[in-house]
Each structure stands twice: as structure tokens, then as C-alpha cells.
Amino acid sequence: MRILINGKVYDSTETPVLIIFDENEKKLFNGMKKFISAPEHYTVEQRQKIFDTEI
């Protein structure tokens, strides 16, 4: 996944990306609250730690 934020591109194959949806977006994504995409070498535990981050 690649994402553009303020003119800078982030590639989830290099940097983990966590997206947290607001109430309206949850409706668009069938109730999904969060989405994470991370490099392949990240373990399940590393991904879970990012996913559990409070923002």
C-alpha cells in the first residue's frame, strides 16, 4: 500500500501504516475500525503492537 500525506509518499512495504476510521468511514468499510499494513518481515506481535496503539 502506498499513501500520500502532505505531499510525502509512504510505502507500507518499508514503513508500517495504521489507518483508523471515523464513524462515517466505518460505514463505508463494513464496520472496520482499523487497518494495518506493514513490511513482510514484521511479526504478528509487532503488527499487533502497532494495531493496539492508542491515537
C-alpha positions in Angstrom: 0.0 0.0 0.0 1.2 3.5 -0.7 -0.3 6.5 0.9 0.2 10.2 0.3 0.2 12.5 3.3 1.1 16.2 2.9 2.9 15.5 -0.3 5.0 12.7 1.1 4.5 9.1 -0.1 4.7 6.3 2.5 5.1 2.7 1.3 3.9 0.0 3.7 6.5 -2.4 2.3 9.0 -0.1 4.0 7.1 1.6 6.8 4.1 0.3 8.7 0.8 2.1 8.1 -2.1 2.2 10.5 -5.4 3.7 9.4 -8.1 4.4 12.0 -11.5 5.0 10.5 -14.0 7.6 11.8 -17.7 6.7 12.2 -18.7 7.6 8.7 -15.7 5.7 7.2 -16.6 2.6 9.3 -19.9 2.5 7.4 -18.1 2.6 4.1 -15.8 -0.2 5.2 -18.4 -2.6 6.7 -17.7 -1.7 10.3 -13.9 -1.9 10.1 -12.4 0.3 12.8 -8.7 0.0 11.9 -6.4 -1.3 9.1 -2.7 -2.0 9.3 -0.3 -2.8 6.5 3.3 -3.5 7.4 6.5 -4.8 5.8 6.6 -8.6 5.4 9.4 -9.1 7.9 7.2 -7.7 10.8 6.0 -10.4 13.1 2.4 -10.9 14.2 3.4 -9.5 17.6 5.0 -6.4 16.0 1.9 -5.8 13.9 -0.4 -6.3 17.0 1.6 -3.7 19.0 1.1 -1.2 16.3 -2.6 -2.1 15.9 -3.2 -1.6 19.6 -1.6 1.9 19.7 -4.0 4.5 21.0 -4.0 7.7 18.9 
